[in-house]
Amino acid sequence: MPAEAESLHRMLLATIDDVRAVIIKSAFRFQRLRLLKMKSHNRQQCIATKTLDIYTPPANRLGVSNLKWEMEDLSFR
């Protein structure tokens, strides 16, 4: 799975012309993490794992470290 996530991550960054799109997608994922309490345990794990593998590395690289930290905190819960 980590190799798959890294591959997807590279592809996304290579095809996106506007960095704002990455920030917006990360913000949507952050909101989704906040609403995870209403989902089943398996679904929570799936979303949290994908967030850690795909969404937090670009947020860190783009300098949005507060968003990255909050997404990691919510994912680990």
C-alpha positions in Angstrom: 0.0 0.0 0.0 2.7 2.6 0.8 4.3 2.1 -2.7 0.9 2.5 -4.3 0.3 5.7 -2.3 3.6 7.1 -3.2 3.0 6.4 -6.9 -0.4 8.1 -6.7 1.1 11.0 -4.8 3.7 11.5 -7.5 1.1 11.3 -10.3 -1.1 13.8 -8.6 1.7 16.3 -8.1 2.9 15.8 -11.7 -0.6 16.4 -13.2 -1.7 19.3 -11.1 -0.9 22.7 -12.6 -2.3 24.7 -9.7 -1.1 24.1 -6.1 -4.4 25.5 -4.8 -6.1 22.4 -5.9 -4.0 20.3 -3.6 -4.7 22.6 -0.7 -8.5 22.5 -1.4 -8.4 18.6 -1.7 -6.5 18.5 1.6 -9.1 20.8 3.3 -12.0 18.6 2.1 -10.2 15.5 3.5 -9.7 17.3 6.8 -13.4 18.0 7.0 -14.1 14.4 6.2 -11.8 13.3 9.0 -13.8 15.5 11.4 -17.0 13.7 10.5 -15.6 10.2 10.8 -17.3 9.5 14.1 -20.5 8.7 12.2 -18.8 5.9 10.1 -18.1 2.3 10.9 -14.8 1.3 12.4 -13.5 -0.3 9.2 -14.4 2.8 7.1 -12.7 5.0 9.7 -9.5 3.0 9.4 -9.6 3.0 5.6 -10.1 6.8 5.4 -7.5 7.5 8.1 -4.9 5.3 6.4 -5.4 6.9 3.0 -5.2 10.3 4.6 -1.8 9.5 6.2 -0.5 7.9 3.0 -1.8 10.3 0.4 -2.9 13.7 1.8 -0.5 14.5 4.6 2.8 14.4 2.6 1.8 17.1 0.1 0.5 19.3 2.8 3.8 19.1 4.6 5.7 19.8 1.4 3.5 22.8 0.6 4.2 24.3 3.9 0.7 23.8 5.4 2.1 22.1 8.4 -0.8 23.0 10.7 -3.2 21.3 8.4 -0.9 18.3 8.2 -0.6 18.0 12.0 -4.3 18.2 12.5 -5.0 15.6 9.8 -2.5 13.3 11.4 -4.0 13.8 14.9 -7.5 13.0 13.6 -6.2 10.0 11.6 -4.5 8.5 14.6 -7.6 8.8 16.7 
